[in-house]
Amino acid sequence: MDSYFQKQKEYFEEDPEDIDNIRYYNVAKELKEILDKTEPIYNL
């Protein structure tokens, strides 16, 4: 999950005005936060 988040962050930093980059970055960030909080449960 960390590598996916980092890749989306790179895309976002390359073109922060692109609506798709904004959406994917925000979703990846939220998903990473959720998985980090529930790591003991899901252990991904």
GIKABEL-V773174 format. One record per backbone hydrogen bond with DSSP energy under -1.0 kcal/mol. NH is the residue of the N-H (numbers start at 1). CO is the residue of the C=O. If there is no record, write none. Layout:
# GIKABEL-V773174
nh:NH co:CO
nh:NH co:CO
This chain:
# GIKABEL-V773174
nh:5 co:1
nh:6 co:2
nh:7 co:3
nh:8 co:4
nh:9 co:5
nh:10 co:6
nh:11 co:7
nh:12 co:8
nh:13 co:9
nh:14 co:10
nh:15 co:11
nh:18 co:15
nh:22 co:18
nh:23 co:19
nh:24 co:20
nh:25 co:21
nh:26 co:22
nh:27 co:23
nh:28 co:24
nh:29 co:25
nh:30 co:26
nh:31 co:27
nh:32 co:28
nh:33 co:29
nh:34 co:30
nh:35 co:31
nh:36 co:32
nh:37 co:33
nh:38 co:34
nh:41 co:38
nh:42 co:38
nh:43 co:39
